Amino acid sequence: MIPLKASKGGFLHVRVPPGQERVKAEALLRAGARWVQPNYIYEPLALPPNDPLYAPYQKPQLSGLVGLEAAWATTTGDPSLVLAVVDTGYLLHEDLSQRWYMPSGMNLDVADGDDDPTDNTPSATASKNPFSHGLAVASVIGAETNNARDMVGVTWRGKLLPLKVARSSDGLMSTAYVKEAVDLAVQLGAKVINLSLGQPSSDPVLEQSLSAARAQGVVLVAAAGNYGIDGVLYPASSPSVIAVGSVSNDKSKSLFSNCGPELDLVAPGERVTVLRPNNGDGFGSGTSFASPMVAGVAALYMSAYKARYGSLPNPDQVYQCLTATAEDLGPPGHDTGYGFGLVRADRVMADSTHCFP
């Protein structure tokens, strides 16, 4: 039975399983309904966002380069989408507290195994200039937005799943930790995984988990590396992962951004606004912060696609959409310094050939 709910004006609300909208609508028309349409969800229009750090610091990158204001007019994200941040762990912050996704009974600390995903690595607990890498990366993807506080995130909605892969004693990350985190992210329903970490060698053990995750519909995004050399770090160099380099605000390749044939996209990565511990904020530079921009744009595209078609696009569709709509930089076509070019959220939302066929 489909539950029906009467409303004023002689209309009936019909709850329909996702993906069955057209079939049910046609059945209702055959049964005598005079008119059938979706029960659209309306949102208050508040662009640009009112967060105080947006206009002076973030807008030149997020809107001027990536085109996010135009994209936000289409979607600000799907609240049910789970985005995993495989990094140094979780920290409370007034501008991110409502976005963290901490499933009850699940140990999100795969490095220490003590069921405490809090970032208490040396860099996050130092008395001077404390800095939490995981908090900063997560804030780029999804800081709470349009709340008149601090900064904006690329995607305004969704669940940020913090998976701690940095050992508390020394910050060490290893194959075993990252593999377990990727597997756990898939288990917990993540559809986007950001990996702002890397090392020079390919890793067959981790590759098994990355490949399996992608086969299950998960979009993986990773930082290319900050050594300014030829050679994209792993896991960004994996064929299962979208590899992201960094550009400055004038669209030139960042000097620190690694290059290579595996590079797929670039995004702003210099003086990116981020959240810091103790309800602070600041700037971060590196491909670590370009990667979550692309992860956030991927999440926005997936949200818009789901709203239109009733299901999520697969990783091949996400890759095709983001690379085909990128702004070509450097030599024409794909190149080792810029990949396919600068990620463009505005072009993604407007593209009816590669993104919304």
N, C-alpha and C positions, 0 to 999 in steps of 0.2 A: 504494500500500500504506500502511496505517496501522501504524506500528511498535507492537508490543505488548511489554510488559515484565512478566514474572511477578513476584509478590511473595509473601511468606509469607501463609498463610491461604487460598490458592486464588484470590486476586484477580488480575486483569490490569489493568495501567495502559495506557490507550489515549490517545495524543496526538491531539488533534482541532484542526483549524484554527479560529481564533476565529470565532464566529458559527454554527458548524456543530454545536454540541453536541447540540441536540435531534434533528437529523436522524440523526447517528451513533448516538445512544442508541437511537432507534427501530429502526435497522438492526441493532444488536447484539441487541436483544430478539427481533426476527424471526428472527435467526440462532440463537437458543437460549439466550442469556444469561438467567440467572435474575434478576439485579438490576443496574441501571446507575445510577450517580449521579456528580456532580462530585467531583473530588479536591480538596476544600476546602483553602484555605490558612488556617492558624491563626496568630494573633499573640499575643505576650504582652500581657496587659492591664496597662497602666501609666499609669493616669489618676488624678489629674492628672500632667502631666509633671514630671520632677525638676529641670528647669533652674532655677537659683537666682533669676533675675530674674522668673520667672513669677508666683509667688504674691504677692509684694509689689507688683509694678508692672503686670503684664500681665493677670492674671486678671480684674480688674474690667472691663476692656474686652473681652478675647477671650471669656471665658466669661459674665460678667455681662451684657454688652450683645449680643454677637454669637452666643452660644450654642455656642461651639466645642467645649467638653468633650463635650457631647451628640453633636455631629457626629463627633468623633474616635472615638467608640464604634462608629460605622458604618464610617468609612474615615479613614485618615491620608494618603491620596493614592496615586496610581498612579506607581510609579518610572519608567515609560517616558514619562510625559507631559512634554513640553517647554514651558517657560514662558519667554517672552522678556522681558527687562527692557531696554527702549530708553531709555538714560539716559547717565550720564557715564562708565560703564565698570566695569571689574572691579578688585577688590582682594582679596588674600588675607586671610583672617581665620580664626582657630582654630575658630570656630563656623559657618563657611560653606564651608570648603575642599572638602568632599566633595559639595557641591551644584552647584558651577559646571560648566557644560557647555561645553567648548571643543573643538569638532570639529577634528580634525587637518587642516591644509591650508587652513582657512578664515580669511579676514581679517575679524575681528569689529570692527575699528576703521574705521568708514565715514567718520569725520570727518577723521582724519589720513592714513589710507591706508597706515600704516606697519606693519600687521600686529601692532600692540601695543595690545590693548584695555585696558591698565592705565589706571586713572583717575589721570592726572597733570595734571589741570586745576588752576588756581591755588587753588581752594577746598580741594582734597584734599591739596595739597602745602605749604600755609602752615605756618610753624613754630609758630604759635599757633592753638589750637582747630581742628585739621584736621578736615575734614568731607567725606566722600564721599557725594554724593547717591545715586549708583547702588548703592553698598554698602548704604546705609540702606534704600532701597526694596526691594532684593532680600531683605534680612534679614526684613522684615515678611512677605513672601510665604513664605520658606522657610529661615530659619535652622535649622541642625541641632538637632533636638529630642529630648528625653528622653535627653540625653547628659551630664546633670549639669554643664552648662557654659553660662554666659551666658543666652540668651533662647530662646524658642520661636518657630517660624514658624507661619503659618496652616496651611500644608500641609507635612507632614513628609517627603514623598517627591516625587520629580520632578526634572527637570533644569532648572536656571536658566541660560538663555542670555544672557550679557551682551553687548549691542550698543552700542558707544560712538558717540554722536552729538554729543559735546561736543568742540570743538576744543581741543587741549592748550594752545595759546598764550593763549586768552582765554575758553574755555568756551562759545564761540558754537555754537548749534544752528541749523540752517537747514532749509528745505524739502527740499533735495537730500539732506542727511544722514538726516533722519527717514524720508523715502520709501525710500531705499536700505536702511535698517535694517528697515523693515516688510517689504519684498520679500525680504530675506535671511532674516528670521525664518520666513516662509512656506516658503522654499526648504529651510530646515533642519528643518522639521517641527514648528515651534511651533504649539500649539493654543490658547494664551493669550498675549496680548501686553499688557503694562502700559506705559502712556505717562504718566508723572508729569511732564508738561511741557505747555506751551501758549502760545498767543498769541491776540490778539483777533479776527483776521480769518479767514474761511473760506479754505481753501487747495485750489483745484481739482486741483492736481497731486498733492498728498498724498491727497486724497479718492479718486483713482483707485486708489491702492494699498490704502487702507483698505477700500474697497468690494470690491476683488478678493480681499483676504484673507478678509473675512467670507464671500464667496461660496464660498471653499474650506474653510469650516468653522472658521475661526479666531475666537475670542472676543476682542474688543478692549475694554480698560478704560482710562479716562483720568481725570485729575484735573480738577475743574471750575474751579479757580483760587483764588488767595489774596488777592484785592483787596477782598473784602466788598461787591461791587457786583452790580447786575443785569447779567447777561451771562456765560454759561458760555463759557470759553475753548475754542478749537479745539486739538486734535482732539476733546475731550470733547463738543463741540456737534454733531459729525458724526452723522448717522443710523445710521452703521455701528458706533458706539462706545457703550459703557455709561458714562455720565457720573456721576462720584462726587463728592459734597460731604462736608463734615466736620461732626461733632457732638462736643460735649463729653461728659464722663462722666455728666452728668445728662440727656443726650439733647436738649439744646437746640442749635440751630444755632450753629456756631462763627462768631464775628463776622467772621472773615477769609474765610469760605467764600462763593464766588460763587453767585449764584442765577440761575434762568432756567427757561423751559419745557422746555428740553432736559435738565434734571437728572433722572436716573433713580433714584439711590440715595444714601444717606449711610452713613458708617461712622465709627468713632472716629478723630479726627485731631488730638487735642491731647495733648501729652506722650506720644507713642507711643514705646515702647521700640524702639531701633534699635542696630545694630552700627556702630562707627566704626573708622577706621584704627588700625593698630598694636595689633590685638586688643582695642580698646576698645569701650565701649558708652556709650549716653547716651539722650537723648530728642529726638524731632523732632516738630514741629507743622506742619500744613498738609494740604491735600488731597492732596499728594504721598504721604502715608502712609495716608490713607483709601482711596485707589485700590488699592494692593496688597492691602489687606484684602479688598476685593471680588474682586480677581483671584484671590486664594487660595481664597476660598469657591467661586468658579466652578470652580476646578481640583478642589476636593474633590467638588463635585457631579458634574462630568464623570467623575471616577474612580469614584464610586459607581454612576453610570449605566452605565458601561462594564462594571463588575464584574457588574451585574445583567443587562444586555441584550447584552453582547458587542461593543458599538460605542459611539462617543462621541455625545452629543446634539449637534444642530446649534446654531448661535448663536441662532436664534429660540427654541429650547427652553430654552437657558440663560437668555436674557433673560426669558422668560415665567416660568420657575421662580423666579428671584431676585426679580423685581418682585412676583409674586403672593404670595410668602411674606414679604415685607418687613413690618416692624412700622410701621404707619402713625403718622406723627408730624405735628404741626402741624394745619392744617385737614384735614377728612376727605377722603380720596382723594389723587390726585396734586396736588402743589402745587410752586411754584417754589423754595421754600426747602429742602424735604426730598425732592423727587421722590416716589417711591412709598413711601419710608420707609427705616428702618434695616435693613441686610442682616442676615438671621437664618439662620445655618448650621443650627441645630437644627431650625427649621421646614422648611428645605430637605430634610433627610434624612427627615423624617416625613411629607412631603406626597405623597399618592398620587393627587392630582388634577392638579396642575400640573407636578410634577417626575418622578414615577414612575407614570404612568398604566398 
